[in-house]
Amino acid sequence: MGTAPETISPTAASDLPANVPPERVVDFDMFNPPHIDQGAQEAWKHLHDPGMRDLVWTPHNGGHWIATRGSLIQQMFTDFEHFSSECPFLPREAGEQYSFIPTSMDPPEQRPYRRILNASVGPHTIDRIGDDIRETARELIRDIRATGSCDFTKEYAEVFPIKIFLMIVDLPLSDAPKLKYIGDQMTRPDGSMSMGEAIDLFFEYLSPFIDARMEKPGDDAISTVVQSQVNGRPITKDEALKICGLLLLAGLDTVVNFLSFTMHFLATHPEERRALVADPQLIPTATEELLRRFGLVSDARLIKKDITIDGVDLKSGDMVALPTMLYGLDDRKNKCPMDVDFGREEIDHITFGHGVHHCAGAHLARVEIQTTLEEWLAQIPDFEVADLSRVGFQSGIVSSMTSVPLRWTTG
């Protein structure tokens, strides 16, 4: 794996908060981690290198803790008394501007909004558009196949799941590039706007659509939200905006990025790819193994009450990063975690989150991933990376790949 993230110098140690032991401090910027050229998950995996503690501190992004091991990450996701979703993103100033619900709430306040979220994008969504999902994937791949090459990220991963999502919420497909750019500024910001400014742009975009659905609802997810009740009263427009903003962010980012990691892996590992081509019934299990190996999200929590964990005193007001990928890559949870093994007997991951904020769209995401694998491998069973120099990785609240150039023989 190479060298671990470096510890800080003795001079820098004098600037630490009083509750941070110097031996816990690492030089790790979640938006630009060391070794990102090796891969996004590989960069985070260095936090498991020999000598690394289960809980470390980084001075980057305002200074925050990082839980590096699965059991600790799991504990912090479920203990909302001490670890609050009130500030769910890093850096803290971005998390404080984040206002989408219910992911910025803790129980019991979170619960009625979570029920609305479940009603809008739960498993029943597949009953309504399942055939459309498969036909959309099939047609898109058919068009791509004839060219003999593509940038999978740009031509499929950023098209297929976004097209499906915009179908679910009944928003114009032509708006996808603009919406994705705004969403990217929340999860992998380039400095062009703040979190608050990006959220305001989402609200500005959504506002007329929410007004229209309140007046004349349809059978889409936004209409489901605006017709909902919260504790026996009609939902307000402000609440609807904050729920639909979350839907928009989730629908434009996570599956988009996961598909690129998946196809890059299959392009560079022909043995595993051929196994799926030979036996498509492996695809559901393979999907779970790929979800484990290529987790993307690093949520955060605000510490609300002092607590001692792993021998360290965490203070109210501290922030902690909870990288879901490090759960799946923890060798205490999964043997040989960096290996992709479609025959793995027990696949343990929290790639869709854990606890009360487990991803409401997880079922839809799995269907999109499995459908992509089934349709792509049926039409383009043999392919490779066309230009390794163009492959790039980004880390952030949601990790991503900038490009996956593929080629294959047509005929």
C-alpha positions, 0 to 999 in steps of 0.5 A, spaced: 500 500 500 505 504 500 507 509 506 501 511 511 499 518 511 504 522 515 504 524 522 504 532 524 511 535 526 512 537 533 511 544 532 504 543 529 502 539 535 503 545 539 497 548 536 492 542 537 486 542 541 487 540 548 483 533 547 487 531 541 493 527 543 499 528 538 500 521 536 493 521 533 494 526 528 495 524 521 496 529 515 489 527 511 485 531 507 479 528 505 478 532 499 485 531 497 488 525 500 495 522 499 495 517 494 489 519 491 492 517 484 492 509 486 484 510 487 479 513 491 478 507 496 486 505 496 487 512 499 482 512 504 485 505 506 492 507 508 488 509 514 488 502 516 496 502 515 500 499 521 500 503 527 494 507 525 489 508 530 482 506 530 480 514 531 485 519 528 485 527 528 487 531 522 488 538 522 485 539 515 478 542 513 477 545 520 480 540 524 476 533 525 476 526 527 476 520 523 473 513 525 477 508 521 474 502 523 468 498 522 465 497 529 467 505 531 463 507 524 457 503 526 457 505 533 457 513 531 452 512 526 447 509 531 449 513 537 445 520 535 445 522 542 452 523 542 453 524 534 448 528 531 446 529 524 445 536 525 452 538 521 452 532 517 458 534 512 465 536 512 468 542 513 464 544 518 462 551 515 459 547 509 455 542 514 452 548 518 449 550 511 446 544 509 439 544 510 436 538 506 431 533 511 431 529 514 439 527 513 440 534 517 436 531 523 436 526 529 430 522 531 425 523 533 424 529 529 427 526 523 422 520 523 416 523 520 420 526 514 423 519 513 417 516 512 415 521 506 422 520 503 421 512 503 414 513 500 417 517 494 423 513 492 422 506 496 422 499 493 415 500 490 418 505 485 421 499 481 414 497 480 412 503 476 418 504 472 422 497 472 421 496 465 423 503 463 429 502 467 431 496 463 429 499 456 433 505 458 439 501 459 439 497 453 438 502 448 443 507 451 448 501 451 446 499 444 448 506 441 454 506 445 456 499 442 456 501 435 462 506 436 467 501 439 469 506 444 466 510 449 468 514 456 464 510 460 463 516 465 461 521 461 457 517 456 453 512 460 454 513 468 452 520 468 447 519 463 443 512 465 442 513 472 440 521 472 435 519 466 432 514 471 432 519 476 429 525 472 423 520 470 422 518 477 421 526 479 418 528 472 424 533 471 426 535 464 432 531 462 435 537 459 436 540 465 441 534 468 448 538 466 446 544 470 443 540 476 449 535 476 454 541 476 451 544 482 450 537 486 458 536 485 459 543 488 456 540 494 460 533 494 466 535 491 467 542 491 471 546 486 471 553 490 466 556 485 461 556 490 459 555 497 455 549 500 449 554 502 450 557 495 449 551 491 443 549 496 440 555 494 441 554 487 437 547 488 431 551 491 431 556 486 430 551 481 425 546 484 421 552 487 416 553 481 416 545 480 414 544 487 408 550 486 406 546 480 405 539 483 402 542 489 397 545 485 396 539 480 400 533 483 402 527 478 404 520 480 412 522 481 416 523 487 415 530 488 408 530 487 408 524 493 412 529 497 408 535 496 401 531 498 404 528 504 403 530 512 407 531 517 405 529 524 397 530 522 398 537 518 400 538 511 407 539 509 410 546 508 413 548 501 419 549 505 419 542 508 418 540 501 424 544 498 428 541 503 426 533 502 426 534 494 433 537 494 436 531 498 432 527 492 436 531 487 443 531 490 442 523 491 439 522 485 445 525 481 451 523 484 452 516 488 450 511 483 453 515 477 460 515 481 459 507 483 458 505 476 464 508 474 468 504 479 465 498 477 466 498 470 473 500 471 474 494 475 471 490 470 475 493 464 481 491 468 480 484 471 478 480 465 477 474 469 472 477 474 468 480 468 468 473 464 465 470 470 459 474 470 458 473 462 459 466 463 454 466 469 449 472 469 446 469 476 452 471 479 450 479 478 446 480 484 452 477 489 457 481 485 453 487 486 454 487 493 461 485 493 462 491 488 458 495 493 463 493 499 469 494 495 468 501 492 464 505 497 464 512 496 461 516 501 464 520 507 459 522 512 460 527 518 457 527 525 457 533 530 459 531 537 453 533 542 455 531 548 462 529 551 464 522 550 470 517 551 472 513 545 478 508 544 481 512 550 480 519 547 476 524 550 471 527 544 468 534 546 462 537 544 463 541 538 468 536 535 466 534 528 468 526 526 468 523 519 465 517 518 467 514 511 463 508 509 468 505 505 472 504 511 467 499 514 467 495 507 475 495 507 476 493 514 479 486 515 476 485 521 469 485 518 471 482 511 477 477 510 482 480 504 478 486 504 481 489 498 480 483 493 474 483 489 471 476 491 464 474 487 464 467 491 465 471 498 461 467 503 459 473 507 459 480 504 459 486 510 458 493 508 454 499 510 455 503 503 448 505 503 449 508 510 447 505 517 442 506 522 436 511 521 439 515 515 440 508 511 439 510 504 432 510 502 433 509 495 438 503 496 433 498 492 433 503 486 440 503 486 441 496 486 436 495 481 440 500 476 447 497 478 444 490 476 441 492 470 447 495 468 451 489 469 446 485 465 445 489 459 452 491 458 455 484 459 450 481 454 452 486 449 459 488 450 462 482 454 469 484 452 472 491 453 478 494 456 481 501 458 483 505 452 488 510 455 490 509 463 493 516 463 486 519 462 483 515 468 482 519 474 480 519 481 477 524 486 475 524 493 470 528 497 464 527 501 462 522 495 468 519 491 468 519 484 472 517 477 473 523 472 474 518 466 473 511 464 475 510 457 473 504 454 474 500 447 472 494 444 471 490 438 465 491 434 462 486 429 
